[in-house]
Amino acid sequence: MLAADVEKLDALIEEDLLFVGPTGSLLSKEADLGLYRSGEQRMSAIDLQERHFRIGTQAAAVSSLAFVVGSFKGQGFQGHFRYLRFWHRSTTGWKLVAGSVSQVDR
C-alpha cells in the first residue's frame, strides 16, 4: 500500500475481490487497483499499531489497526483506520478475497 506497487498488489488480490471502503462503498479489484494506478489514492505514512490473526488450513482473517497519512482524490487525510482482510490459500499461494477499512476514533 505504501509503495503503491500495483503489480505486487495485483498478484496478491483475487479477481473477484469484495472490498468495503471507509464510506461503505463496495469496490472491485479493478476499482481498488485503479485508485493506486491513477494516483487518486496515496499513502505517505503507515504506522501499524495492532495486528490480530486467525489462520486455518485454507483461510485466514487479519485485523489491523494503523495510523495512516495520505491523500484520496486530492484531499489529504490522516487518522486511525481498522482494516479487516480475508485470505484464501489457492494453488498459487495466499490471495486476498475480501476486506474492509473503517476510520476509528482513538
Z-matrix of the N, CA and C atoms (Angstrom, degrees):
N
C 1 1.445
C 2 1.524 1 110.98
N 3 1.316 2 115.96 1 -46.12
C 4 1.457 3 119.42 2 -176.62
C 5 1.523 4 110.87 3 -66.28
N 6 1.333 5 117.08 4 -40.93
C 7 1.465 6 121.06 5 -179.72
C 8 1.526 7 111.72 6 -80.50
N 9 1.334 8 117.21 7 -13.95
C 10 1.470 9 122.45 8 -177.25
C 11 1.522 10 110.95 9 52.67
N 12 1.333 11 116.15 10 40.61
C 13 1.461 12 121.91 11 178.96
C 14 1.527 13 108.20 12 -80.52
N 15 1.325 14 116.12 13 90.98
C 16 1.456 15 122.35 14 -173.58
C 17 1.527 16 111.04 15 -61.81
N 18 1.310 17 117.75 16 -35.13
C 19 1.470 18 120.80 17 179.67
C 20 1.530 19 110.79 18 -62.80
N 21 1.328 20 117.13 19 -44.83
C 22 1.459 21 120.35 20 178.53
C 23 1.524 22 111.48 21 -68.74
N 24 1.331 23 116.79 22 -41.76
C 25 1.460 24 120.06 23 177.58
C 26 1.527 25 110.71 24 -61.69
N 27 1.311 26 117.12 25 -41.69
C 28 1.464 27 122.40 26 179.32
C 29 1.525 28 110.69 27 -58.09
N 30 1.325 29 116.96 28 -41.56
C 31 1.465 30 121.34 29 -179.17
C 32 1.530 31 112.14 30 -69.00
N 33 1.328 32 117.83 31 -28.42
C 34 1.466 33 121.87 32 -177.50
C 35 1.521 34 114.11 33 -86.23
N 36 1.325 35 117.24 34 -21.18
C 37 1.464 36 121.31 35 -172.74
C 38 1.526 37 110.70 36 -99.00
N 39 1.338 38 115.62 37 130.53
C 40 1.462 39 122.16 38 176.86
C 41 1.529 40 109.40 39 -66.22
N 42 1.321 41 116.67 40 148.68
C 43 1.470 42 121.65 41 -176.27
C 44 1.526 43 112.99 42 -59.10
N 45 1.344 44 117.31 43 -36.22
C 46 1.469 45 119.71 44 -176.83
C 47 1.535 46 112.19 45 -101.02
N 48 1.328 47 116.04 46 39.42
C 49 1.466 48 122.77 47 179.45
C 50 1.531 49 111.72 48 -51.70
N 51 1.334 50 115.42 49 141.07
C 52 1.459 51 123.01 50 168.53
C 53 1.527 52 105.80 51 -117.31
N 54 1.331 53 117.11 52 117.57
C 55 1.458 54 120.12 53 -179.27
C 56 1.523 55 109.01 54 -133.16
N 57 1.327 56 116.21 55 126.76
C 58 1.457 57 121.89 56 178.54
C 59 1.527 58 108.03 57 -100.57
N 60 1.327 59 115.94 58 118.39
C 61 1.457 60 122.01 59 -178.94
C 62 1.516 61 112.08 60 -79.18
N 63 1.330 62 117.14 61 176.82
C 64 1.474 63 121.12 62 -175.69
C 65 1.525 64 114.20 63 -65.24
N 66 1.329 65 117.87 64 -17.77
C 67 1.470 66 120.12 65 177.53
C 68 1.527 67 112.01 66 -93.99
N 69 1.351 68 116.43 67 -0.08
C 70 1.456 69 120.75 68 -177.96
C 71 1.511 70 113.71 69 92.50
N 72 1.335 71 117.05 70 -0.90
C 73 1.463 72 119.82 71 -179.64
C 74 1.528 73 110.30 72 -75.40
N 75 1.325 74 115.75 73 146.88
C 76 1.455 75 122.45 74 179.07
C 77 1.523 76 108.87 75 -93.87
N 78 1.337 77 116.22 76 125.39
C 79 1.459 78 121.63 77 -178.51
C 80 1.516 79 111.00 78 -114.36
N 81 1.313 80 116.16 79 141.21
C 82 1.464 81 122.49 80 172.80
C 83 1.528 82 108.88 81 -86.63
N 84 1.302 83 115.61 82 173.60
C 85 1.461 84 120.34 83 176.34
C 86 1.522 85 110.21 84 -58.43
N 87 1.316 86 117.13 85 -48.02
C 88 1.466 87 120.36 86 -177.75
C 89 1.525 88 112.17 87 -63.73
N 90 1.318 89 117.25 88 -38.63
C 91 1.468 90 120.09 89 178.49
C 92 1.527 91 110.28 90 -66.32
N 93 1.331 92 116.55 91 -42.34
C 94 1.462 93 120.83 92 179.75
C 95 1.532 94 110.45 93 -63.62
N 96 1.321 95 116.93 94 -50.16
C 97 1.463 96 120.28 95 179.75
C 98 1.520 97 111.56 96 -66.04
N 99 1.329 98 116.99 97 -32.18
C 100 1.465 99 121.16 98 178.91
C 101 1.520 100 112.61 99 -61.16
N 102 1.326 101 117.12 100 -34.18
C 103 1.469 102 120.48 101 177.88
C 104 1.526 103 111.15 102 -63.63
N 105 1.339 104 116.49 103 -37.23
C 106 1.468 105 120.48 104 177.82
C 107 1.523 106 111.18 105 -75.17
N 108 1.355 107 116.57 106 -43.53
C 109 1.480 108 120.60 107 -179.57
C 110 1.521 109 111.50 108 -58.19
N 111 1.319 110 116.40 109 -42.90
C 112 1.467 111 121.62 110 -175.42
C 113 1.527 112 112.67 111 -79.70
N 114 1.326 113 116.15 112 -14.97
C 115 1.469 114 119.77 113 -175.44
C 116 1.516 115 112.61 114 82.92
N 117 1.335 116 117.46 115 5.47
C 118 1.468 117 120.28 116 179.95
C 119 1.529 118 111.70 117 -67.65
N 120 1.323 119 115.82 118 -25.50
C 121 1.464 120 120.80 119 176.51
C 122 1.522 121 108.38 120 -122.46
N 123 1.326 122 115.38 121 123.39
C 124 1.466 123 121.30 122 178.82
C 125 1.510 124 109.23 123 -136.50
N 126 1.301 125 115.09 124 138.01
C 127 1.455 126 121.20 125 175.06
C 128 1.524 127 107.37 126 -111.10
N 129 1.327 128 116.96 127 127.13
C 130 1.465 129 119.30 128 178.78
C 131 1.519 130 112.07 129 -104.48
N 132 1.332 131 117.65 130 -19.22
C 133 1.466 132 121.15 131 176.57
C 134 1.524 133 109.38 132 -156.11
N 135 1.325 134 115.21 133 138.66
C 136 1.465 135 121.75 134 175.37
C 137 1.522 136 107.54 135 -135.91
N 138 1.324 137 115.94 136 118.42
C 139 1.466 138 121.85 137 177.43
C 140 1.522 139 107.24 138 -110.67
N 141 1.320 140 116.32 139 99.41
C 142 1.464 141 122.13 140 -179.09
C 143 1.532 142 109.07 141 -71.56
N 144 1.335 143 116.35 142 123.47
C 145 1.463 144 120.70 143 -174.92
C 146 1.522 145 114.08 144 -112.48
N 147 1.317 146 117.37 145 -25.60
C 148 1.472 147 121.96 146 177.78
C 149 1.512 148 108.57 147 -146.93
N 150 1.322 149 115.08 148 151.06
C 151 1.466 150 120.07 149 170.90
C 152 1.525 151 107.45 150 -152.62
N 153 1.325 152 115.78 151 130.19
C 154 1.461 153 122.72 152 179.33
C 155 1.526 154 107.97 153 -127.10
N 156 1.337 155 116.44 154 135.91
C 157 1.466 156 122.44 155 -176.17
C 158 1.517 157 110.56 156 -120.48
N 159 1.319 158 115.44 157 145.89
C 160 1.463 159 123.67 158 165.28
C 161 1.526 160 104.35 159 -133.23
N 162 1.324 161 116.66 160 111.16
C 163 1.458 162 120.47 161 -172.67
C 164 1.521 163 110.15 162 -120.18
N 165 1.333 164 115.56 163 127.68
C 166 1.457 165 122.56 164 174.30
C 167 1.520 166 109.45 165 -111.78
N 168 1.313 167 116.62 166 -170.09
C 169 1.464 168 119.75 167 -178.43
C 170 1.528 169 112.52 168 -73.03
N 171 1.328 170 117.33 169 -32.29
C 172 1.457 171 120.83 170 -176.95
C 173 1.523 172 114.08 171 -122.07
N 174 1.335 173 117.33 172 -5.55
C 175 1.462 174 120.26 173 -176.40
C 176 1.524 175 110.10 174 -146.64
N 177 1.320 176 114.45 175 156.61
C 178 1.465 177 120.60 176 177.70
C 179 1.522 178 109.33 177 -147.72
N 180 1.335 179 115.37 178 147.46
C 181 1.457 180 122.26 179 173.70
C 182 1.524 181 106.87 180 -121.46
N 183 1.334 182 116.00 181 136.04
C 184 1.461 183 121.19 182 -179.54
C 185 1.527 184 108.42 183 -131.83
N 186 1.327 185 115.55 184 125.50
C 187 1.456 186 121.61 185 174.52
C 188 1.524 187 107.64 186 -110.66
N 189 1.326 188 116.59 187 129.31
C 190 1.466 189 121.38 188 -179.29
C 191 1.519 190 109.45 189 -130.66
N 192 1.318 191 115.20 190 146.40
C 193 1.455 192 121.68 191 172.54
C 194 1.517 193 106.89 192 -120.12
N 195 1.332 194 116.30 193 129.81
C 196 1.464 195 120.16 194 -178.33
C 197 1.525 196 109.94 195 -142.06
N 198 1.325 197 115.00 196 148.97
C 199 1.454 198 120.68 197 168.49
C 200 1.522 199 105.42 198 -92.22
N 201 1.335 200 116.80 199 120.88
C 202 1.459 201 122.35 200 -172.54
C 203 1.522 202 110.19 201 -120.86
N 204 1.329 203 115.79 202 137.20
C 205 1.462 204 123.04 203 173.97
C 206 1.521 205 106.48 204 -121.69
N 207 1.331 206 116.91 205 132.59
C 208 1.450 207 119.38 206 179.62
C 209 1.515 208 111.74 207 -175.49
N 210 1.339 209 114.75 208 -159.51
C 211 1.459 210 120.45 209 176.25
C 212 1.520 211 109.24 210 -140.90
N 213 1.327 212 115.34 211 149.01
C 214 1.454 213 122.02 212 178.39
C 215 1.518 214 107.87 213 -135.63
N 216 1.336 215 114.65 214 115.93
C 217 1.466 216 121.42 215 -179.21
C 218 1.522 217 111.78 216 52.21
N 219 1.335 218 115.25 217 42.80
C 220 1.457 219 121.27 218 175.18
C 221 1.519 220 115.85 219 87.13
N 222 1.314 221 117.69 220 -6.45
C 223 1.458 222 121.57 221 -179.65
C 224 1.523 223 109.93 222 -104.50
N 225 1.320 224 116.28 223 125.29
C 226 1.453 225 120.44 224 177.14
C 227 1.517 226 111.29 225 -69.69
N 228 1.319 227 115.88 226 150.62
C 229 1.460 228 120.77 227 175.53
C 230 1.521 229 109.21 228 -149.13
N 231 1.301 230 114.44 229 159.35
C 232 1.457 231 121.94 230 170.14
C 233 1.506 232 108.01 231 -157.75
N 234 1.298 233 116.25 232 148.13
C 235 1.454 234 120.34 233 178.73
C 236 1.506 235 111.36 234 163.06
N 237 1.324 236 114.19 235 -179.77
C 238 1.455 237 121.56 236 176.97
C 239 1.529 238 108.84 237 -89.36
N 240 1.312 239 115.36 238 133.52
C 241 1.459 240 121.56 239 -179.51
C 242 1.517 241 109.62 240 -130.79
N 243 1.338 242 115.41 241 138.16
C 244 1.458 243 122.30 242 175.49
C 245 1.528 244 107.31 243 -102.69
N 246 1.319 245 115.27 244 124.64
C 247 1.461 246 122.37 245 177.59
C 248 1.516 247 108.57 246 -108.96
N 249 1.323 248 117.20 247 136.34
C 250 1.449 249 122.71 248 173.09
C 251 1.524 250 106.76 249 -124.81
N 252 1.318 251 115.60 250 122.96
C 253 1.463 252 119.89 251 -176.63
C 254 1.524 253 109.81 252 -128.33
N 255 1.332 254 115.27 253 140.40
C 256 1.461 255 122.50 254 178.00
C 257 1.523 256 108.83 255 -116.80
N 258 1.320 257 114.90 256 127.22
C 259 1.461 258 122.76 257 -176.67
C 260 1.522 259 110.20 258 -115.73
N 261 1.332 260 115.47 259 149.11
C 262 1.468 261 122.77 260 176.69
C 263 1.518 262 108.28 261 -127.99
N 264 1.327 263 116.21 262 135.67
C 265 1.463 264 119.88 263 176.92
C 266 1.526 265 108.55 264 -82.68
N 267 1.320 266 115.81 265 115.13
C 268 1.465 267 121.33 266 178.94
C 269 1.527 268 108.92 267 -103.79
N 270 1.306 269 115.91 268 -177.99
C 271 1.472 270 119.78 269 178.27
C 272 1.520 271 111.92 270 -67.49
N 273 1.333 272 117.46 271 -17.51
C 274 1.473 273 121.21 272 179.84
C 275 1.528 274 112.57 273 -105.36
N 276 1.333 275 117.24 274 5.41
C 277 1.458 276 120.50 275 179.51
C 278 1.523 277 111.24 276 120.52
N 279 1.322 278 116.16 277 -169.80
C 280 1.462 279 121.88 278 -178.79
C 281 1.524 280 110.39 279 -74.07
N 282 1.345 281 115.89 280 133.80
C 283 1.468 282 123.00 281 179.16
C 284 1.528 283 109.51 282 -129.01
N 285 1.324 284 115.31 283 139.25
C 286 1.461 285 121.11 284 175.52
C 287 1.519 286 108.96 285 -76.54
N 288 1.347 287 117.14 286 123.54
C 289 1.463 288 120.74 287 -178.26
C 290 1.523 289 112.95 288 -109.84
N 291 1.333 290 117.09 289 -24.08
C 292 1.467 291 119.82 290 -179.55
C 293 1.522 292 109.38 291 -160.40
N 294 1.322 293 114.72 292 156.00
C 295 1.449 294 118.64 293 178.39
C 296 1.513 295 111.85 294 -170.61
N 297 1.326 296 113.78 295 172.84
C 298 1.462 297 119.75 296 176.92
C 299 1.527 298 108.36 297 -154.94
N 300 1.324 299 114.24 298 160.32
C 301 1.459 300 120.75 299 174.75
C 302 1.524 301 108.25 300 -140.32
N 303 1.332 302 115.32 301 137.37
C 304 1.468 303 121.43 302 179.01
C 305 1.528 304 107.87 303 -137.41
N 306 1.319 305 116.02 304 140.14
C 307 1.448 306 118.84 305 173.12
C 308 1.524 307 108.33 306 -79.92
N 309 1.335 308 116.04 307 138.81
C 310 1.457 309 120.86 308 -177.91
C 311 1.517 310 110.03 309 -124.96
N 312 1.319 311 115.93 310 150.12
C 313 1.467 312 121.14 311 175.63
C 314 1.512 313 108.63 312 -83.31
N 315 1.306 314 116.66 313 136.24
C 316 1.467 315 121.88 314 177.93
C 317 1.502 316 108.02 315 -136.76
